[in-house]
């Protein structure tokens, strides 16, 4: 079966706008599949202004700031319909939203998340950064199993009728101070990092995006 997969680059876009656009595309795939009509799978890349998102099973206590304090640092908080707890998005962080039908790629949800992690692990390796997984914790981590364990990429997805939305957030040149205002992903004893922190200098966002797109294709998310 031919799989139609397109890449879109949304640039820096507000979280609200991106969420609305994602939802429209997500609903469109579900509707067109139900009516046995052609549809388009998408890999969307973007950045967001400062924002915190709390998943449907997240704990309010993991947001450490009041609404007034959020305004002071120029950030917003959204309660959203993905899995996972609280996370941060902001400038210098590459976000990828795959909006696609898992059946087209012969994947279950667990395998899908594993492939997202694998693509990010390969991107990290391309910068000389060794990363991997932590048992019981979705995402991509450095120094797994040590006191210096730290997260470089968060993953949180929603799936319905085999169609996905939300996705991954890879810290490239992210201002890591913003993670200090939350318990990232609900963890109170784990650190966060970025490609820039690990390599000692900022990296071009276009380059990181190109490498991630290449690795997503390599692990199986490509037109065919």
Secondary structure, 3 states (H helix, E strand, C coil): CCCCEEEEEEEECCHHHHHHHHHHHHHHHHHHHHCCCCCCEEEEEEECCCEEEECCCCCHHHECCCHHHHHHCCCEEEECCCCCCEEEECCCEEEEEEECEHHHHCCCHHHHHHHHHHHHHHHHHHCCCCCEEECCEEEEEECCCCCCCEEEEEEEEEEECCEEEEEEEEECCCCHHHHHHECHHHCCCCEECCHHHHHCCCCCHHHHHHHHHHHHHHCCCCCC
